[in-house]
Amino acid sequence: MEKSKLIETVNKCIDLHKKHNEEMAQLSSLTGATSDRGIFDTTSRLFEAFIENIDYQYGGSQGWLSWYIYDNDFGNSGFTVKIDKKEIKVDSVEKLVEVMIDSHQIWALNNS
């Protein structure tokens, strides 16, 4: 997948994740349901599988997209990573995709 298409895919994934969280919060406030039951749990697990798939296809087994969303707070934390001696501040989807591509290339070389 070319870089621009991967950026588009990651942006869609992030937008869907945010929308999912907003809608689940609204549903929870209406029903009093908790996030670990029923439709909440099912849709969260489905979304996690989607994220893992993107991570594996385009970042090896590194889990970069999951890390970007949950640990790096969608880039708002501005964490820096080191890939093959190159430091990258991951504060945007474009930087995340750079990390995913670079680490996938290294991962593929080490696992071929």
N, C-alpha and C positions, 0 to 999 in steps of 0.2 A: 504494500500500500504506500502510495506516495505521501510525503510529509503533510501536504495541505489537506489531504483526505483524512489522515489520522488526526490532525488538529480539529477538523470538523466533527469527526466521530467522538473524540474526547469531549468537545464542547457540548454535543448533544447529550452525551452520557451525564455530564455534570448538570446540565439544565434539567434533565429528567430526574436526577437524584434530588435536586433542590425542590422541584415540583412535587415529587413523591413525599418528601418530608413535610412540606406545607400541607398537602392534602391529608396526610395521615394525622397531623396535629389537629386539623379542623375536624376530622372524623372522630378523633379521640375526645375533643371537647364537646362534641354533640352526643356521643354515646357513652362516654366515661370508660371506654375500653382502653386497655393497656397495650403497649407496643410489643409485648411478647406473646400475644395470642392471636389466633384466627388469621384474618386477612392481613393484619399488620405483620405478623411473623412470616407469612407466606410471601407477601410482596417484597419484604426486606430480603429474604433468602434468595428470591428470584433475582433481585437487583444485584446482590452480592455475587451470584454466579455470573451475571453479565459482566460485572467489573473484573472478576477473576479471568474470564475469557479474554477480554481486551488486554489485561495485564500479560497473560501468557503469550498471546499471539504477537504482541508488539513490544514486550519488555522482558521476554524470557520468563523466568519464574521469580522475578524480583518484586512484583507487587507494587509497581510505581504509582499506578492510578489510585489504588486503594490508599497508599501512603499520602498521596497528594490531597485526596478528599478528606481523610480522617485525621492524619497526623499533622499535615502541613496546612490544614484548614483552607483548602482551595487556593493555596499559595499565599494566603494572608500572613502566615507565620514567616514566610521568606526564608525557609531553611535552605542551606547550601549542601550539595552533595558532591562527591568526588568520583568521577568516572574516568578510569584510565589516566590518572594524575591530573585531570582537568576539573577545576572547581566550577560548579554551576549553581547560581542562586535560582531556586525553583519558585518563582513568584508569578508565573503565568503559565497558561496552557502551552504556549509555544516553547517555553523552557522545559516543561514537563515532557513534551514530545521529543525534544532534543535528547533528554536523558533516556527516555524509553528506547529511542533508536540506537543511541550509542551503546547502552547496556545490552540491548538485544543482539547487536553485532558481536560484542564480546562473548555473551552467553552462547550464541550459535557457534562461534569458533571453539569454545571450550567443550561443547557438547556434540560435536560432529564426529 
